[in-house]
């Protein structure tokens, strides 16, 4: 499992900013189908935004990447823009959208908290993990595949039950 070394390296880091990273859900009929990942800024690091997601090559394998977005939306625009994308009312170019949601109360047990451990999410006898769970003192972050890419969940955000599909 050496290919997961980069993900393991975030254990012990403290999150100082939280982002939702979204592929525009043009025409999607359910929020559970939206390709949604978390992006984090860690203390003592100035390089880009660390995105925890699913590999676009196989739509299964957990992955981590550093992104340098040219623009970041305010958090208040997230719930304004998503329905418009879903209703096909947006006509901008398609690229990942980054929303700085550091101010959302649902992430207060993640923000300024250290990642204590990481757990791989596996299905049945399949040894390759399909997702990852980042564990904090009083919360968690799940990241795992959905039909269009990735989805995320915490104890208080996006409680769609998507993981039960596996």
N, C-alpha and C positions, 0 to 999 in steps of 0.2 A: 504493500500500500504506500510505497514511496511517493506516488503521484499526489498524495494528500498531504504531503509535508507542509506546503504553503498554508493550508487551512489550519493545521495544527499550530503553526507559529503565532496565531492570534491569541492563543490561550495565555492568560495573564495580562492582556492589554486592557486598558480602560477606554471606554467609548466616550468621546466628548461631543460628537455631532451624529445625528441619525438622519438618514435619507431614505426615501422610497424611490426606487429606480423602476420605471415603468416603460414597457414597450406600448405605444398607443393602441388601445383596445378597439380599433376601428371596426364597428359593426358587431361587436360581441354582445350577446344577449344576457350574460350573467357575469357578475363581478368575479365569481369564482374561477372564471376562465382567463382573467387578466394575467399577463406575464408581469409579475411583481417580485422584486428582490429588495433586500436591504443593502444600503451602503453605509459605511461607518468611517468616521475620522477618529483616530486614536490619539491619546495624549502622547506627547513627545514625537509626533510624526507630522510632517508637513506635506508629504507626497500624496496628491490625489485623494480619491475616495475609494476605500476598499469595498468591493461589491461581492457579497456571498450569493451564489446563484446555482443554476444547473447548466451543465455543458450544452451548448447549442449543437454540438456534433452528434451527441447520442440522446439528448433530452432525458438523461437519467443521472449522470454522474455529477456529484457536487463539485463546484469549482469556485475559485476565488480569483479576482482580477482587480487591477488598479485602473480607475477611470479618471480622466481629466475633463469633465464636462465644460463646454464653452458657456453654458448658462445653467442656472439653478432656479427653479420656481419656488416662490413662497409657499408655505404649507397650506395657507387658506385657499390656494388655487387647485389643490388636489381634488377635492370633492366637487369643484365647479367644472373642471376639465374632463374628468373621467366619464360622466354621463354624456357629455357632448361627443367625446370620441365614440362611445358605445352606440350612440344614435347616428353616427356618421355625419355629424355636423361640423367637424373640424376638417380643415383642408390644408393644414401645414404639412411640411415634409415629415416623413417617418424616421424617427431616431429615438433612442432612449431619452426619456424625460426624467430629470432629477428634481425631487421635491425635498427641501430641507424641512423635516418634521420634528426637529429638535425641540420645538416648543409644545408638542402634543403631550398632554398629561399621561396618555396611555403608555408612553415610553419612559416615564420617570424612574422606573426600577431597572432600566437598562442604561440610561444616560448617566454618565459619571460613575458607572459601576464596571467592575473588572469581570472579564470572561473567566469563570472559574474552571470550567471543563468543557469538553466537546464530546458529544455522543453521535455515533453514526446510526442512521436509520436504515434498517435492512428489511427485506421482505422474505418471509419463509426461509428456505435454505440457500437463497441467493446471497453470496458473500460480498458482492459489490454493493456498497451503500447507494441508496437512491436519494438520500437527503442527509442533513446534518442538524443537530440541535446544539445551540450554544447555551450554556447554563450559567446563570447569574445567581446571586444570593437569593433573590425573591422573584425571579422571572426567568424566561427562556425565550429564545428565538428559534423557530423551526424554519428551515428552508428546504423545499422539496419540489419535484417536478409537477406540472399540471399539463393539460393538453397543449397549451401554447408556449410553454417554456418553464416558468418557475412560479411558485407562490410562497408566501411567508405567513407566519402566525406567531403571536405571543400570547401570554395569558389574557390580554385584554384587547388585542387587535386581530381583525380578520378571522374570527372564529367560525369559519365556514365548514369545518369538518372535512376538508378535502383529503386529508391524509387517510381517512377511512376507505377511500377508493382503492387503496393498495392492500 
